Amino acid sequence: MRIRLIITLLTAVLLAACGTNETARLLDDVESYIRQHPDSALNALRRIDASHLGSKANRGHYSLLYAMALDKNYIDTTDMSVIQPALDYYDADSDPDHCMQAYYYLGRIQQNAGNSADAMQSFTSALDISKRSEDNTYKGMLHSIIAVLYSSGYNSKQALYHGQQAYLCFQKTGDARNQWLQQGALIVYYGNNREREKADSVFRLYENSPVLDSAIFAKNLYAYAKTLSGRRPYEPEKGIAMFNMARLQYKGRPSVEDYFVYANALDQVGKTKESDYILNKLSSVNTVSANYWRYHIYRRRGLLAEALPYLEDGVRKQDSLIISSLNQSLEDVQRAFFEEKAQVEEAKKDAATDRFWLLIILAGIAISLIVGVWIRARQRLLEKLEKISMLKEEVDMQLALLKESEVKETDYRKKYLSVYKNQYQLLNNLCASYLSPSRGNPKDKVFKEVENVLMEISNDNGKPSLAEKYVNNAWDNIMNRIRKDYPSFSENDYKLIALSVMGFEAKTISLLMNYTPKTVYGKKARIKQRIADSSVAAKQEYLAFLSEK
């Protein structure tokens, strides 16, 4: 029963994983054609069950694509929950392209709700993220929509700047349609900034390009006609031609202000009746713009009494303080955004610095504790190690010799037999001295013989010593070979090696060399370690001679 349950759970997990992967592939496919075929993309997204998307990545991707599809199909939504999963998932550092797009569509939703200030902040966030992106299409869209917001807020200078940046971005992508659309917008922005020559230059390019959208083209013709109306000298005939072309040839629907601009141009060329006809039709319109054009028309006719009320009404409704406030409001949003961003970045730096020093302090405390414990443990162990180190070293050396020098064991035995024979020869000489029939005490003779031998061995006047010569004669010039292989050893080192090879114990060597037994053990151990650490081919042979028997 338990096995069946486990199998069922594993199957469910695998099916869920397969479903999640399939959804991810479907979303990637929709993203590949959503810009060219937004209607097909929206239909495909609506067929996906949003409640079974699975992973957070799929939910974020679906959210972004759905908001994008709605916007591209001109379906204005004010529902913030549409884009929220994308905002929660995408990060500016790991995926700047999608993060920039998420903030762009957040701004579009806020704009649909009539909240221009929040929309500007979202667009500004997206523009800041775009510095890490190579998607010039969305960079151009961001600059374009920001330009529209500035233009609607009467900030013509900023509108022109962002309009120019949008056009440059679309040039990089080679997007002919967006370049054409942005050219039409630039005509308006240059006109609003009274840069009429540049407006004319852009209009010539725009006019000679293929018309990609007749409604938009007509709208920009009306805007250009308005630009012409403010010229000095006047060009009313050209403005009238633009108006008629937009209305008749491209079926454009003029706005109320476009009709007032047309009435003003007609009045300028002496068509008073036609101008009055339009004014009478629009007599109920009482906007700042309408009264502005009425004032100019009546003043031109010399009807100052009729013109003055329209002037006063315009001044009253369009107070300079209001205009100034409008000019600055969106700039304040951007300025506040960047100030807040700078404060956040500074706070992040301070927090990172604090974390760094906290880690350093904690690491220092940890290291101090570890070092303290280590020192105490080391002190306890040193006493034990000092007692057994020599013994351990000797045991390790013997084990190495047993493993690596078995082949040479016979040769060593032969050499040691030779040494033993020499030792027995020495014993023979002592016995002879003791048993000699000559006069004198035999013990004194033996003592004198031993004294002479020891004096010869411990004699330091010659280099090499008699002990070294004795070892060379007995063991195939071993001391000469050691001198050649280890030239950095001292004369006392060579003498200690020779005495050790001869078989003298540490106590005897200490008497012959004026050392303590402990010093002899220490020096001998260091010599063996230096030999063991070397790369000399015969080092195992040397170590075998220095080992205790």
Secondary structure, 3 states (H helix, E strand, C coil): CHHHHHHHHHHHHHHHHHHHHHHHHHHHHHHHHCCCCHHHHHHHHHCCCHHHCCCHHHHHHHHHHHHHHHHHCCCCCCCHHHCHHHHHHCCCCCCHHHHHHHHHHHHHHHHHCCCHHHHHHHHHHHHHHHHHCCCHHHHHHHHHHHHHHHHHCCCHHHHHHHHHHHHHHHHHHCCHHHHHHHHHHHHHHHHHCCCHHHHHHHHHHHHCCCCCCHHHHHHHHHHHHHHHHCCCCCCHHHHHHHHHHHHHHCCCCCCHHHHHHHHHHHHHCCCHHHHHHHHHHCCCCCCHHHHHHHHHHHHHCCCHHHHHHHHHHHHHHCCHHHHHHHHHHHHHHHHHHHHHHHHHHHHHHHHHHHHHHHHHHHHHHHHHHHHHHHHHHHHHHHHHHHHHHHHHHHHHHHHHHHHHCCCCHHHHHHHHHHHHHHHHHHHHHHHHHHHCCCCCCHHHHHHHHHHHHHHHHHCCCCCCCHHHHHHHHHCCCHHHHHHHHCCCCCHHHHHHHHHHHHCCCHHHHHHHHCCCHHHHHHHHHHHHHHHHHCCCCCHHHHHHHHCCC
